[in-house]
Amino acid sequence: MAEYKGILVCGELADGKLASITTELLGCGRKLADSLQESLSCLLTSDAIGEASKEAIAFGADKVYTVEHPALKEYQADFHIQAVEKLVKDISPRIILMGQTFMGRDLAPRLAFRLDTSLATDCLDLSIDPETKLLIQTRPAYGGNARAVFTSELMPQMATVRSKAMSPLDRDNSRKGEVIPFKIDIDTSKVRAKIIETVKEEAVGVKLEDASVIVSGGRGLGGPEPFQTTLKELADLLHGAVGASRPPADNGWVPAALHIGLTGKIVAPDIYIAIAISGSSQHIAGCSGSKHIIAINKDPEANIFREAEFGVVGKYEEVVPAFTNKLRELLAG
Ligand SMILES: Cc1cc2nc3c(=O)[nH]c(=O)nc-3n(C[C@H](O)[C@H](O)[C@H](O)COP(=O)(O)OP(=O)(O)OC[C@H]3O[C@@H](n4cnc5c(N)ncnc54)[C@H](O)[C@@H]3O)c2cc1C
Protein backbone atom coordinates (compact mmCIF):
# COMPACT_ATOMS: atom_id res chain seq x y z
CA MET A 1 0.00 0.00 0.00
CA ALA A 2 1.26 3.49 -0.85
CA GLU A 3 2.49 5.61 2.03
CA TYR A 4 0.48 8.79 1.95
CA LYS A 5 2.50 11.82 2.97
CA GLY A 6 2.33 15.60 2.64
CA ILE A 7 -0.22 18.09 1.46
CA LEU A 8 -0.85 18.96 -2.20
CA VAL A 9 -2.54 22.20 -3.21
CA CYS A 10 -3.86 22.19 -6.78
CA GLY A 11 -3.20 25.81 -7.68
CA GLU A 12 -4.83 28.17 -10.15
CA LEU A 13 -3.47 31.14 -12.06
CA ALA A 14 -5.28 34.38 -12.83
CA ASP A 15 -3.72 36.69 -15.42
CA GLY A 16 -0.37 34.90 -15.10
CA LYS A 17 -0.21 35.25 -11.29
CA LEU A 18 -1.30 32.96 -8.46
CA ALA A 19 -5.05 33.29 -8.01
CA SER A 20 -6.01 34.59 -4.55
CA ILE A 21 -7.70 31.25 -3.72
CA THR A 22 -4.33 29.53 -4.26
CA THR A 23 -2.56 31.82 -1.77
CA GLU A 24 -5.38 31.07 0.70
CA LEU A 25 -5.02 27.31 0.14
CA LEU A 26 -1.27 27.59 0.64
CA GLY A 27 -1.83 29.44 3.93
CA CYS A 28 -4.17 26.69 5.12
CA GLY A 29 -1.97 23.92 3.68
CA ARG A 30 1.07 25.33 5.50
CA LYS A 31 -0.71 25.08 8.86
CA LEU A 32 -1.85 21.51 8.13
CA ALA A 33 1.63 20.51 6.94
CA ASP A 34 3.25 22.02 10.04
CA SER A 35 0.89 20.21 12.39
CA LEU A 36 1.65 16.94 10.59
CA GLN A 37 5.34 17.84 10.26
CA GLU A 38 5.11 17.00 6.59
CA SER A 39 5.77 19.01 3.44
CA LEU A 40 3.49 21.28 1.41
CA SER A 41 3.50 20.95 -2.37
CA CYS A 42 1.67 22.95 -4.99
CA LEU A 43 0.79 21.87 -8.52
CA LEU A 44 0.59 24.57 -11.18
CA THR A 45 -0.77 23.70 -14.63
CA SER A 46 -0.84 26.18 -17.49
CA ASP A 47 0.59 26.94 -20.91
CA ALA A 48 3.01 29.43 -19.28
CA ILE A 49 3.69 29.41 -15.54
CA GLY A 50 6.39 32.10 -15.41
CA GLU A 51 7.04 33.58 -11.99
CA ALA A 52 3.97 31.99 -10.36
CA SER A 53 6.03 29.02 -9.09
CA LYS A 54 8.29 31.42 -7.12
CA GLU A 55 5.17 33.16 -5.84
CA ALA A 56 3.84 29.81 -4.55
CA ILE A 57 7.07 29.33 -2.56
CA ALA A 58 6.85 32.86 -1.18
CA PHE A 59 3.31 32.02 0.01
CA GLY A 60 4.34 28.83 1.81
CA ALA A 61 4.99 25.90 -0.58
CA ASP A 62 8.03 23.67 -0.03
CA LYS A 63 7.80 22.17 -3.53
CA VAL A 64 6.09 23.40 -6.68
CA TYR A 65 5.35 20.91 -9.45
CA THR A 66 4.85 22.63 -12.78
CA VAL A 67 3.18 21.20 -15.87
CA GLU A 68 3.41 23.51 -18.88
CA HIS A 69 1.51 22.52 -22.01
CA PRO A 70 -0.44 24.53 -24.63
CA ALA A 71 -3.52 22.37 -23.91
CA LEU A 72 -3.53 23.67 -20.31
CA LYS A 73 -3.97 27.33 -21.30
CA GLU A 74 -7.55 27.37 -20.06
CA TYR A 75 -9.23 24.96 -17.68
CA GLN A 76 -10.25 21.89 -19.67
CA ALA A 77 -11.24 18.96 -17.47
CA ASP A 78 -10.08 16.23 -19.87
CA PHE A 79 -6.55 17.68 -19.97
CA HIS A 80 -6.09 18.96 -16.42
CA ILE A 81 -7.27 15.69 -14.88
CA GLN A 82 -4.46 13.86 -16.67
CA ALA A 83 -1.79 16.05 -15.05
CA VAL A 84 -3.32 16.00 -11.57
CA GLU A 85 -4.03 12.27 -11.55
CA LYS A 86 -0.53 11.36 -12.72
CA LEU A 87 1.13 13.62 -10.14
CA VAL A 88 -1.06 12.38 -7.29
CA LYS A 89 -0.33 8.76 -8.18
CA ASP A 90 3.41 9.55 -8.30
CA ILE A 91 3.76 11.49 -5.04
CA SER A 92 0.85 9.99 -2.97
CA PRO A 93 -0.14 13.05 -0.93
CA ARG A 94 -2.06 12.48 2.31
CA ILE A 95 -4.27 15.52 1.69
CA ILE A 96 -5.31 17.21 -1.59
CA LEU A 97 -6.77 20.72 -1.48
CA MET A 98 -8.53 22.62 -4.27
CA GLY A 99 -10.51 25.84 -4.36
CA GLN A 100 -14.31 25.79 -4.42
CA THR A 101 -13.97 27.53 -7.77
CA PHE A 102 -15.12 26.84 -11.32
CA MET A 103 -12.07 24.59 -11.75
CA GLY A 104 -12.06 22.96 -8.30
CA ARG A 105 -15.78 22.21 -8.35
CA ASP A 106 -15.33 20.34 -11.62
CA LEU A 107 -11.92 18.75 -11.14
CA ALA A 108 -12.12 17.60 -7.51
CA PRO A 109 -15.04 15.12 -7.91
CA ARG A 110 -13.46 13.68 -11.06
CA LEU A 111 -10.19 13.11 -9.19
CA ALA A 112 -11.91 11.70 -6.09
CA PHE A 113 -13.74 9.19 -8.29
CA ARG A 114 -10.53 8.12 -10.03
CA LEU A 115 -8.74 7.72 -6.68
CA ASP A 116 -11.72 5.92 -5.15
CA THR A 117 -11.74 8.31 -2.21
CA SER A 118 -14.13 10.79 -0.59
CA LEU A 119 -14.36 14.55 -1.04
CA ALA A 120 -15.70 17.28 1.26
CA THR A 121 -16.67 20.30 -0.83
CA ASP A 122 -16.98 23.98 0.10
CA CYS A 123 -15.04 23.65 3.38
CA LEU A 124 -14.87 26.63 5.73
CA ASP A 125 -12.32 25.21 8.11
CA LEU A 126 -9.76 22.40 8.07
CA SER A 127 -7.58 21.00 10.82
CA ILE A 128 -5.77 17.81 11.76
CA ASP A 129 -6.94 15.34 14.40
CA PRO A 130 -3.74 14.96 16.43
CA GLU A 131 -4.48 11.31 17.32
CA THR A 132 -5.56 9.88 13.98
CA LYS A 133 -3.86 12.46 11.73
CA LEU A 134 -7.11 12.57 9.76
CA LEU A 135 -8.35 15.80 8.21
CA ILE A 136 -11.21 17.42 10.14
CA GLN A 137 -13.41 19.15 7.57
CA THR A 138 -16.04 21.77 8.45
CA ARG A 139 -18.58 22.68 5.79
CA PRO A 140 -22.01 24.35 5.67
CA ALA A 141 -25.12 22.19 5.90
CA TYR A 142 -28.86 22.84 5.52
CA GLY A 143 -28.39 25.80 3.16
CA GLY A 144 -25.88 27.48 5.43
CA ASN A 145 -28.01 27.24 8.60
CA ALA A 146 -25.65 24.80 10.29
CA ARG A 147 -22.07 23.61 10.06
CA ALA A 148 -21.19 19.96 9.77
CA VAL A 149 -17.85 18.48 10.80
CA PHE A 150 -16.59 15.43 8.92
CA THR A 151 -13.66 13.09 8.86
CA SER A 152 -13.08 10.33 6.37
CA GLU A 153 -10.80 7.35 6.75
CA LEU A 154 -10.34 7.01 3.00
CA MET A 155 -7.00 8.05 1.58
CA PRO A 156 -6.01 10.43 0.18
CA GLN A 157 -8.17 12.98 1.98
CA MET A 158 -9.69 15.53 -0.36
CA ALA A 159 -11.37 18.88 0.23
CA THR A 160 -12.35 21.94 -1.74
CA VAL A 161 -12.19 25.21 0.18
CA ARG A 162 -14.46 28.23 -0.11
CA SER A 163 -12.72 31.41 -1.23
CA LYS A 164 -11.98 33.89 1.58
CA ALA A 165 -12.54 31.17 4.20
CA MET A 166 -8.78 30.88 4.83
CA SER A 167 -6.10 33.55 5.14
CA PRO A 168 -2.91 33.56 3.09
CA LEU A 169 0.46 33.89 4.78
CA ASP A 170 2.29 37.17 4.31
CA ARG A 171 4.34 36.94 1.15
CA ASP A 172 7.97 36.17 2.03
CA ASN A 173 10.28 36.26 -0.99
CA SER A 174 13.16 34.89 1.11
CA ARG A 175 11.39 31.53 1.65
CA LYS A 176 13.23 28.65 0.03
CA GLY A 177 11.59 25.90 -1.98
CA GLU A 178 12.04 23.61 -4.95
CA VAL A 179 10.47 24.01 -8.39
CA ILE A 180 10.09 20.63 -10.12
CA PRO A 181 9.00 20.51 -13.77
CA PHE A 182 6.72 17.46 -13.93
CA LYS A 183 6.90 15.52 -17.17
CA ILE A 184 3.68 14.20 -18.61
CA ASP A 185 2.45 13.69 -22.16
CA ILE A 186 -0.99 15.23 -22.26
CA ASP A 187 -3.09 13.07 -24.57
CA THR A 188 -5.01 15.72 -26.51
CA SER A 189 -7.08 13.09 -28.33
CA LYS A 190 -8.90 12.43 -25.01
CA VAL A 191 -11.09 15.48 -25.26
CA ARG A 192 -14.84 15.09 -24.85
CA ALA A 193 -15.78 18.75 -24.39
CA LYS A 194 -14.35 21.70 -26.27
CA ILE A 195 -14.22 25.34 -25.17
CA ILE A 196 -15.86 27.27 -27.99
CA GLU A 197 -15.63 30.72 -26.49
CA THR A 198 -14.53 32.32 -23.24
CA VAL A 199 -16.34 35.51 -22.29
CA LYS A 200 -14.49 37.61 -19.73
CA GLU A 201 -16.69 38.91 -16.94
CA GLU A 202 -16.99 42.69 -17.28
CA ALA A 203 -15.32 44.22 -14.26
CA VAL A 204 -16.12 47.87 -13.75
CA GLY A 205 -14.46 49.25 -10.63
CA VAL A 206 -13.67 47.00 -7.68
CA LYS A 207 -14.35 43.29 -8.17
CA LEU A 208 -16.94 41.85 -5.79
CA GLU A 209 -14.59 39.10 -4.57
CA ASP A 210 -11.80 41.60 -3.80
CA ALA A 211 -13.91 44.38 -2.30
CA SER A 212 -13.43 45.24 1.36
CA VAL A 213 -16.84 46.95 1.36
CA ILE A 214 -19.93 45.61 -0.44
CA VAL A 215 -23.16 47.56 -0.76
CA SER A 216 -25.74 44.95 -1.64
CA GLY A 217 -29.34 45.43 -2.72
CA GLY A 218 -32.39 43.18 -2.70
CA ARG A 219 -35.82 42.84 -4.23
CA GLY A 220 -37.06 45.67 -2.00
CA LEU A 221 -35.23 48.16 -4.23
CA GLY A 222 -37.97 47.56 -6.79
CA GLY A 223 -35.93 47.84 -10.00
CA PRO A 224 -32.51 48.42 -11.58
CA GLU A 225 -32.26 52.18 -11.06
CA PRO A 226 -31.30 52.31 -7.34
CA PHE A 227 -28.40 49.92 -8.01
CA GLN A 228 -26.94 52.39 -10.52
CA THR A 229 -27.58 55.49 -8.40
CA THR A 230 -28.23 55.22 -4.64
CA LEU A 231 -26.18 52.04 -4.04
CA LYS A 232 -23.39 52.88 -6.47
CA GLU A 233 -22.94 56.31 -4.93
CA LEU A 234 -22.45 54.77 -1.48
CA ALA A 235 -20.19 52.01 -2.81
CA ASP A 236 -18.01 54.52 -4.71
CA LEU A 237 -17.64 56.67 -1.61
CA LEU A 238 -16.40 53.63 0.35
CA HIS A 239 -14.23 52.35 -2.55
CA GLY A 240 -16.41 49.29 -2.53
CA ALA A 241 -18.49 47.22 -4.93
CA VAL A 242 -22.22 46.80 -5.54
CA GLY A 243 -23.72 43.34 -5.00
CA ALA A 244 -27.21 41.87 -4.95
CA SER A 245 -29.43 39.13 -3.65
CA ARG A 246 -30.73 36.64 -6.19
CA PRO A 247 -34.04 38.25 -7.22
CA PRO A 248 -32.41 41.40 -8.71
CA ALA A 249 -30.13 39.16 -10.77
CA ASP A 250 -33.00 36.86 -11.80
CA ASN A 251 -35.05 39.92 -12.81
CA GLY A 252 -32.19 41.29 -14.92
CA TRP A 253 -31.83 44.43 -12.76
CA VAL A 254 -28.12 43.64 -12.27
CA PRO A 255 -25.68 41.30 -14.08
CA ALA A 256 -25.82 37.70 -12.86
CA ALA A 257 -22.19 38.05 -11.68
CA LEU A 258 -23.34 40.32 -8.82
CA HIS A 259 -25.59 37.69 -7.26
CA ILE A 260 -24.41 36.66 -3.78
CA GLY A 261 -25.48 33.54 -1.95
CA LEU A 262 -25.69 29.79 -1.99
CA THR A 263 -26.09 29.71 -5.77
CA GLY A 264 -24.06 32.87 -6.40
CA LYS A 265 -20.80 34.33 -5.19
CA ILE A 266 -19.40 33.79 -1.72
CA VAL A 267 -17.96 37.01 -0.35
CA ALA A 268 -16.22 37.96 2.88
CA PRO A 269 -15.65 41.73 2.93
CA ASP A 270 -14.84 43.80 6.02
CA ILE A 271 -18.22 45.55 5.72
CA TYR A 272 -21.37 44.16 4.07
CA ILE A 273 -24.27 46.61 3.81
CA ALA A 274 -27.51 44.75 3.04
CA ILE A 275 -30.18 47.11 1.75
CA ALA A 276 -33.78 45.91 1.32
CA ILE A 277 -32.64 42.30 1.63
CA SER A 278 -34.76 40.08 3.89
CA GLY A 279 -31.87 37.80 4.91
CA SER A 280 -32.87 34.35 3.66
CA SER A 281 -30.54 31.51 4.64
CA GLN A 282 -29.57 31.13 0.97
CA HIS A 283 -28.43 34.74 0.84
CA ILE A 284 -26.65 34.61 4.20
CA ALA A 285 -24.73 31.54 2.99
CA GLY A 286 -22.91 33.90 0.63
CA CYS A 287 -22.10 36.76 3.02
CA SER A 288 -21.89 35.27 6.52
CA GLY A 289 -18.08 35.43 6.38
CA SER A 290 -18.25 39.26 6.34
CA LYS A 291 -16.57 40.91 9.34
CA HIS A 292 -19.43 43.37 9.93
CA ILE A 293 -22.95 43.23 8.49
CA ILE A 294 -25.08 46.39 8.44
CA ALA A 295 -28.75 46.04 7.50
CA ILE A 296 -31.19 48.66 6.23
CA ASN A 297 -34.75 47.37 5.96
CA LYS A 298 -38.21 48.79 6.50
CA ASP A 299 -39.41 45.61 8.24
CA PRO A 300 -38.13 45.39 11.84
CA GLU A 301 -38.90 41.65 11.82
CA ALA A 302 -36.71 40.94 8.77
CA ASN A 303 -34.32 38.06 9.39
CA ILE A 304 -31.36 40.15 8.23
CA PHE A 305 -31.44 41.97 11.58
CA ARG A 306 -30.63 38.66 13.31
CA GLU A 307 -27.46 38.41 11.22
CA ALA A 308 -26.46 42.08 11.32
CA GLU A 309 -24.26 43.76 13.86
CA PHE A 310 -25.83 47.17 13.13
CA GLY A 311 -29.24 47.86 11.64
CA VAL A 312 -31.50 50.73 10.64
CA VAL A 313 -35.25 50.18 10.35
CA GLY A 314 -36.53 52.46 7.62
CA LYS A 315 -37.15 52.97 3.95
CA TYR A 316 -33.94 52.76 1.96
CA GLU A 317 -35.01 55.82 -0.08
CA GLU A 318 -34.67 57.90 3.10
CA VAL A 319 -31.96 56.08 5.04
CA VAL A 320 -29.33 55.48 2.35
CA PRO A 321 -29.02 59.06 0.97
CA ALA A 322 -28.86 60.42 4.54
CA PHE A 323 -26.19 57.83 5.41
CA THR A 324 -24.20 58.66 2.24
CA ASN A 325 -24.36 62.40 2.88
CA LYS A 326 -23.24 62.05 6.49
CA LEU A 327 -20.41 59.76 5.45
CA ARG A 328 -19.29 62.21 2.76
CA GLU A 329 -19.27 64.96 5.37
CA LEU A 330 -17.23 62.84 7.81
CA LEU A 331 -14.76 61.73 5.16
CA ALA A 332 -14.26 65.32 4.00
CA GLY A 333 -13.73 66.55 7.57
C1 LIG B 1 -32.21 26.51 -4.01
C2 LIG B 1 -32.27 27.99 -3.76
C3 LIG B 1 -31.12 28.72 -3.89
C4 LIG B 1 -31.15 30.10 -3.67
N1 LIG B 1 -29.99 30.81 -3.77
C5 LIG B 1 -30.01 32.10 -3.45
C6 LIG B 1 -28.81 32.85 -3.45
O1 LIG B 1 -27.72 32.36 -3.81
N2 LIG B 1 -28.85 34.16 -3.11
C7 LIG B 1 -30.02 34.78 -2.72
O2 LIG B 1 -29.98 35.98 -2.40
N3 LIG B 1 -31.17 34.09 -2.72
C8 LIG B 1 -31.19 32.79 -3.09
N4 LIG B 1 -32.37 32.12 -3.10
C9 LIG B 1 -33.61 32.87 -2.91
C10 LIG B 1 -33.92 33.11 -1.43
O3 LIG B 1 -34.65 32.03 -0.90
C11 LIG B 1 -34.75 34.39 -1.25
O4 LIG B 1 -35.94 34.29 -2.00
C12 LIG B 1 -34.01 35.65 -1.68
O5 LIG B 1 -32.74 35.72 -1.05
C13 LIG B 1 -34.82 36.87 -1.29
O6 LIG B 1 -34.17 37.99 -1.80
P1 LIG B 1 -34.44 39.42 -1.15
O7 LIG B 1 -34.08 39.40 0.29
O8 LIG B 1 -33.78 40.43 -2.02
O9 LIG B 1 -36.02 39.59 -1.38
P2 LIG B 1 -37.22 39.51 -0.35
O10 LIG B 1 -37.17 38.30 0.48
O11 LIG B 1 -38.44 39.76 -1.15
O12 LIG B 1 -36.97 40.74 0.63
C14 LIG B 1 -37.08 42.07 0.27
C15 LIG B 1 -36.84 42.91 1.52
O13 LIG B 1 -36.85 44.28 1.17
C16 LIG B 1 -37.47 44.99 2.22
N5 LIG B 1 -37.97 46.24 1.62
C17 LIG B 1 -38.94 46.39 0.70
N6 LIG B 1 -39.06 47.70 0.35
C18 LIG B 1 -38.14 48.37 1.10
C19 LIG B 1 -37.78 49.75 1.21
N7 LIG B 1 -38.39 50.69 0.49
N8 LIG B 1 -36.78 50.07 2.07
C20 LIG B 1 -36.17 49.16 2.85
N9 LIG B 1 -36.49 47.84 2.80
C21 LIG B 1 -37.45 47.46 1.93
C22 LIG B 1 -38.58 44.07 2.71
O14 LIG B 1 -38.95 44.40 4.03
C23 LIG B 1 -37.90 42.70 2.59
O15 LIG B 1 -37.28 42.36 3.82
C24 LIG B 1 -32.36 30.75 -3.32
C25 LIG B 1 -33.53 29.98 -3.20
C26 LIG B 1 -33.49 28.63 -3.41
C27 LIG B 1 -34.75 27.82 -3.26
The ligand as an ORCA input file, in Angstrom:
! r2SCAN-3c Opt
* xyz 0 1
  C     -32.208     26.508     -4.011
  C     -32.273     27.994     -3.757
  C     -31.123     28.725     -3.891
  C     -31.154     30.101     -3.668
  N     -29.993     30.806     -3.772
  C     -30.007     32.103     -3.452
  C     -28.805     32.855     -3.450
  O     -27.720     32.364     -3.808
  N     -28.847     34.158     -3.108
  C     -30.022     34.780     -2.724
  O     -29.976     35.978     -2.401
  N     -31.166     34.088     -2.725
  C     -31.192     32.791     -3.093
  N     -32.369     32.116     -3.099
  C     -33.614     32.873     -2.905
  C     -33.915     33.110     -1.434
  O     -34.646     32.027     -0.899
  C     -34.750     34.395     -1.248
  O     -35.936     34.288     -1.996
  C     -34.014     35.655     -1.677
  O     -32.743     35.717     -1.045
  C     -34.816     36.866     -1.286
  O     -34.172     37.993     -1.797
  P     -34.443     39.421     -1.148
  O     -34.080     39.397      0.286
  O     -33.775     40.428     -2.025
  O     -36.021     39.594     -1.378
  P     -37.216     39.509     -0.351
  O     -37.166     38.305      0.476
  O     -38.441     39.756     -1.154
  O     -36.973     40.740      0.631
  C     -37.080     42.074      0.270
  C     -36.841     42.908      1.516
  O     -36.854     44.275      1.169
  C     -37.472     44.992      2.224
  N     -37.970     46.243      1.624
  C     -38.942     46.393      0.702
  N     -39.063     47.695      0.353
  C     -38.140     48.370      1.103
  C     -37.782     49.754      1.212
  N     -38.392     50.694      0.489
  N     -36.781     50.075      2.073
  C     -36.168     49.161      2.846
  N     -36.490     47.844      2.798
  C     -37.450     47.460      1.933
  C     -38.575     44.068      2.708
  O     -38.949     44.395      4.026
  C     -37.900     42.700      2.595
  O     -37.278     42.357      3.821
  C     -32.361     30.746     -3.319
  C     -33.527     29.982     -3.201
  C     -33.488     28.628     -3.412
  C     -34.751     27.824     -3.261
*
